[in-house]
Amino acid sequence: MLAYPTGMFLTGTLLNMVTVLVGASIGLLLGARMSGRMQVSLTTGLAFFTLAIATSMAISIFTDPAAQPGDDLAILGALLLGVVIGEFLRLHDGLEWLGNWFQRRLSRGERPSRIAEGFVTASIVFCVGPLTILGSVANGLTGDVQLLAIKSLLDGVASIAFAAALGAGVYLSVLTILIVQGGIAAGASLFQGAMDQVTILAITAAGGLILMGVALRLLDLKPVRVASFLPAIVLAPILVRVAELVRTALA
């Protein structure tokens, strides 16, 4: 039986949604007073920061003491197999369609809108990373919101910059936060005992590689279909376990 009220598993997720909404509102107020050149520079700065975070996450598969020989190949396999599944399911197309659907209904006048871009970019950044997984699981199992409170603060600050640079589409990322974080928290009992160091490492490394795609999009270097890579986050821990079984069999 749960030791906390039934609805408490969504506390951290709701807090995260509020901070993003507040941050995005501040960002829109600031963005309305910024020149186009300033918004472009701000987007570039966000890309640099995202790339730095992504790199630190991705290289953990080489630097973390829990990493074993062959884990890097398992992450590569998860990334490649994941994008095959993602493209088959047309995940990125679906996410962009949803963003464009909102854009068509929320855009006003002849001014170009970046609602879809803001929605897709913020959704990926806010929902890919170890804090999303670990915080949601902790909130779901025990009602503890400490990790998601930290994530909420970080996302709130980031949403200011994202909204200033990309516009109102950042507001819509709260739907993704609700579905992803709320879904993980609601089903956290299924993850009990499974979130060990190896699993966290695999999720972190795969998430870092996916975030690199976000950075490339922000820098306009390559239109990476980022959402299509998301199945890699689920596959990475599985293939790392397979690699562990292979090492044991060959030992």
C-alpha positions in Angstrom: 0.0 0.0 0.0 1.3 3.5 -0.8 2.4 5.6 2.1 1.2 8.8 0.7 -2.1 10.2 -0.8 -3.0 8.6 -4.2 -2.6 11.8 -6.2 0.8 12.7 -4.8 2.6 10.9 -7.7 1.8 13.9 -9.9 3.0 16.5 -7.5 6.5 16.9 -9.0 5.1 16.8 -12.6 2.6 19.6 -11.8 5.3 21.7 -10.2 7.4 21.2 -13.3 4.5 22.3 -15.5 4.0 25.4 -13.4 7.6 26.5 -13.5 7.7 26.1 -17.3 4.5 28.1 -17.8 5.9 30.9 -15.6 9.3 30.8 -17.2 7.7 30.8 -20.7 5.5 33.8 -19.8 8.6 35.8 -18.6 10.5 34.7 -21.8 7.7 35.9 -24.1 7.6 39.3 -22.3 11.3 39.6 -22.8 11.3 38.2 -26.3 8.8 40.8 -27.5 11.3 43.5 -26.7 14.3 41.8 -28.4 15.6 42.3 -31.8 15.7 39.5 -34.3 19.5 39.5 -34.1 19.3 39.1 -30.3 16.9 36.2 -30.6 19.2 34.4 -33.0 22.2 34.9 -30.7 20.1 33.7 -27.7 19.2 30.5 -29.7 22.8 30.0 -30.4 23.7 30.3 -26.7 21.0 27.8 -25.9 22.5 25.4 -28.5 25.9 25.7 -26.9 24.6 24.9 -23.5 22.5 22.0 -24.8 25.5 20.6 -26.6 27.6 20.9 -23.4 25.0 19.0 -21.3 24.5 16.4 -24.1 28.3 15.8 -24.3 28.6 15.3 -20.6 25.7 12.8 -20.6 26.9 10.9 -23.7 30.5 10.4 -22.7 29.4 8.9 -19.3 29.4 5.5 -21.1 33.2 5.9 -21.4 34.0 7.6 -18.1 31.6 6.2 -15.5 33.1 3.5 -13.2 30.0 1.4 -13.8 30.6 1.2 -17.5 32.0 -2.1 -18.9 33.6 -3.1 -22.2 31.0 -3.4 -24.8 28.5 -1.0 -23.2 29.4 1.6 -25.8 28.5 -0.7 -28.6 25.3 -1.5 -26.8 24.4 2.2 -26.7 25.3 2.5 -30.4 23.1 -0.5 -31.2 20.2 1.0 -29.2 20.6 4.3 -31.0 20.5 2.7 -34.5 17.8 0.2 -33.7 15.8 2.9 -31.9 15.8 5.3 -34.9 14.7 2.4 -37.1 11.7 1.8 -34.8 11.2 5.6 -34.5 11.1 6.1 -38.2 8.8 3.1 -38.7 6.4 4.6 -36.2 7.0 8.1 -37.7 7.5 9.6 -34.2 9.1 12.8 -35.3 6.5 13.3 -38.0 3.8 12.8 -35.3 5.4 15.3 -32.9 5.8 17.9 -35.7 2.3 17.3 -36.9 1.0 18.1 -33.4 3.1 21.2 -33.2 2.0 22.4 -36.6 -1.6 21.6 -35.7 -1.3 24.0 -32.7 0.6 26.5 -34.9 -2.3 26.6 -37.5 -4.8 27.3 -34.7 -2.8 29.7 -32.6 -1.0 31.8 -35.1 -2.3 35.2 -35.7 -1.7 37.6 -38.7 1.1 37.4 -41.2 3.9 37.2 -38.7 5.9 34.0 -39.1 5.3 31.6 -36.2 7.8 29.2 -34.6 5.2 27.5 -32.4 6.0 24.0 -33.8 9.7 24.5 -33.4 9.3 25.8 -29.9 7.1 22.9 -28.9 9.3 20.1 -30.4 12.6 21.6 -29.1 11.3 22.3 -25.5 9.5 19.0 -25.3 12.7 17.0 -26.1 15.0 19.1 -23.9 12.6 19.0 -20.9 11.8 15.3 -21.1 15.2 13.7 -22.0 17.6 13.2 -19.2 18.2 11.3 -16.0 16.4 13.7 -13.8 13.2 13.1 -15.8 13.4 9.3 -15.2 14.8 9.3 -11.7 12.7 12.1 -10.4 9.5 10.7 -11.8 10.2 7.2 -10.4 11.0 8.6 -7.0 7.9 10.8 -7.0 5.8 7.8 -8.1 7.2 5.3 -5.6 7.4 7.5 -2.5 5.9 10.9 -3.2 9.3 12.5 -2.9 9.5 15.6 -5.2 13.1 16.6 -4.4 14.6 15.6 -7.8 11.7 16.9 -9.8 11.8 20.2 -7.8 15.4 20.6 -8.9 14.5 19.8 -12.5 11.5 22.2 -12.3 13.8 25.0 -11.3 16.3 24.3 -14.2 13.4 23.9 -16.7 11.8 27.1 -15.5 15.0 29.1 -16.1 15.6 27.3 -19.5 12.0 28.0 -20.6 12.6 31.8 -20.2 15.4 31.6 -22.8 13.5 29.2 -25.0 10.3 31.3 -25.1 12.3 34.5 -25.7 14.0 32.8 -28.7 11.4 30.4 -30.0 8.1 31.8 -28.9 4.8 30.5 -27.4 5.3 26.9 -28.6 7.3 26.4 -25.3 3.9 26.6 -23.5 2.8 23.4 -25.2 5.7 21.4 -23.9 3.8 21.2 -20.6 1.6 18.6 -22.4 4.7 16.5 -23.1 5.9 16.9 -19.5 2.5 15.7 -18.2 2.4 12.7 -20.5 6.0 11.6 -20.1 6.8 12.4 -16.5 3.2 11.8 -15.3 3.2 8.5 -17.1 6.5 7.3 -15.6 5.4 8.4 -12.1 2.0 6.7 -12.5 3.6 3.4 -13.5 6.6 3.8 -11.2 5.7 0.5 -9.3 6.7 -1.3 -12.5 10.2 0.2 -12.3 10.8 -0.7 -8.6 14.2 -2.2 -8.2 15.1 -1.8 -11.8 16.6 1.7 -11.7 20.1 0.6 -10.7 23.3 2.4 -11.7 23.8 0.4 -14.9 20.2 1.3 -16.1 20.7 5.0 -15.2 24.0 5.0 -17.1 22.5 3.6 -20.2 19.5 6.0 -20.2 21.9 8.9 -19.6 24.2 8.1 -22.4 21.4 7.5 -24.9 19.7 10.7 -23.8 22.9 12.7 -24.3 23.2 11.5 -27.8 19.6 12.5 -28.6 20.2 15.9 -27.0 23.1 16.4 -29.4 20.5 16.3 -32.2 18.6 19.1 -30.5 21.7 21.2 -30.4 22.4 20.6 -34.1 18.8 21.8 -34.8 19.2 24.9 -32.7 22.4 25.8 -34.6 20.7 25.2 -38.0 23.5 22.7 -38.9 21.3 19.7 -39.6 17.5 19.2 -39.3 17.9 16.1 -37.1 14.6 14.1 -36.7 15.2 14.0 -33.0 12.0 12.4 -31.8 12.6 9.3 -34.0 15.6 8.5 -31.8 13.5 8.4 -28.6 13.0 4.5 -28.6 16.8 4.3 -27.9 16.2 5.4 -24.4 14.1 2.3 -23.8 16.4 0.0 -25.7 19.7 1.2 -24.2 19.3 -0.5 -20.8 18.1 -3.7 -22.5 21.0 -3.9 -24.8 23.5 -3.1 -22.0 22.0 -6.1 -20.1 22.5 -8.2 -23.2 26.1 -7.1 -23.4 26.5 -8.1 -19.8 25.1 -11.6 -20.5 27.5 -11.9 -23.5 30.5 -10.9 -21.3 29.5 -13.4 -18.7 29.0 -16.2 -21.3 32.5 -15.5 -22.8 34.2 -15.2 -19.4 
